[in-house]
């Protein structure tokens, strides 16, 4: 089978890693329904719950090393991020599956299980094909959907401080609250065929098409093409920001050449000379205390179950 090609899975046992806090506790309540759904499809299933941040990575790596062939993340994009990192760290051929129970569930959109209830999501996993996905890498950590600098990461920090919000409002309200106090950082962005310096609202580096639930930063992104799609938004005032927001949600912002630059690359360096970088990986906040990092892509390194 050539890289990137799809095949029917032959596994019939699911090792499930569930984040009980996802979806404001909905994932914990879904533990038994997930098990029943897999058994209904004729699969055996083993479910473990994460106990702390980063635990999903440890569990996924251990499962892979013990021979698991299908590891399923139950939760939001954070759960997917941890499980994918565990599989990639173990250099595993195990297939990653997703039962989405979170707020944004951006990765679920790429694999055909978005907005599906547990029984339907599991049924689609049971008949899915295996596809090879790329993964981005920065500062010794992988991301499978998006990496963001600037405003996107600041929004994640604001949202983390507002745990009472849920659903669509958990993404929209932090956007406006963050904008009120946001000072666009000075960034230097370099890649093959692209170089820009200046104050920027954000730089979103995408393997998938959306981030933050409803923002289509890279509507043409293909997670198996060996490239990352970069969306750079320059400093804008409030009026232009409000005009640009719905365009990003529709994925039509690329036409706004004055404010937006879009390009595709397998390697990108970003520098922040005035302050340490603040970034998110698949919606998980990171403050590494560095002023520069290089983002790369590892082509077709991860097996993923994609619904047909």
Beta strands, then each sheet from edge to edge (+ up, - down):
strand 1: 7-8
strand 2: 13-18
strand 3: 44-49
strand 4: 70-75
strand 5: 95-100
strand 6: 129-138
strand 7: 141-143
strand 8: 146-150
strand 9: 185-191
strand 10: 194-206
strand 11: 228-234
strand 12: 260-265
strand 13: 267-271
strand 14: 279-281
strand 15: 284-286
strand 16: 292-306
sheet 1: 1+ 6- 7+
sheet 2: 1+ 6- 16+ 5+ 4+ 2+ 3+
sheet 3: 1+ 6- 16+ 13- 9+ 10- 8+ 14- 15+
sheet 4: 1+ 6- 16+ 13- 9+ 10- 11+ 12-
end
